[in-house]
């Protein structure tokens, strides 16, 4: 029986996996892989295989993986409610910058706040791009951006909402940090 989590890196494994998709560690059906645990993690200090708790461990008491590794600038959120963060991006389509601004002021959740800030920054940048395109239509250059930007706004907001529902704070492309 193959473990649900890789004892080397803690990634979730499919029942038919032969290798861990995260670290590449071979998965076998015998008990030797299960008993290897974190003893197979590489100790970078002396460049040898040793016992290290940096990879995390399986807690059998509550049947969960405890990862003691530091998280480096990850914008992925694995727990909590992501619904408000996703709604913030959809709200921006209907209410322009007002909806994300209200969510930004009203929330205390850092994940929702980051998503509201991203949505607000995009709506401000989108407005600037539309105004510039409007003025460029007088010299015919801005007609295409003036017609394409609303579609881009729709696509970006939908992608950001899907990413937020998945637990990721997506930064809109071509958007400066204004707020």
Secondary structure as UniProt FT lines:
FT   TURN            7..9
FT   TURN            15..16
FT   TURN            21..23
FT   HELIX           31..36
FT   HELIX           37..40
FT   STRAND          42..43
FT   TURN            44..47
FT   STRAND          48..49
FT   TURN            54..55
FT   STRAND          57..59
FT   TURN            60..63
FT   STRAND          64..66
FT   HELIX           83..95
FT   HELIX           97..106
FT   HELIX           110..136
FT   HELIX           137..139
FT   TURN            140..142
FT   HELIX           143..165
FT   TURN            166..167
FT   TURN            173..174
//
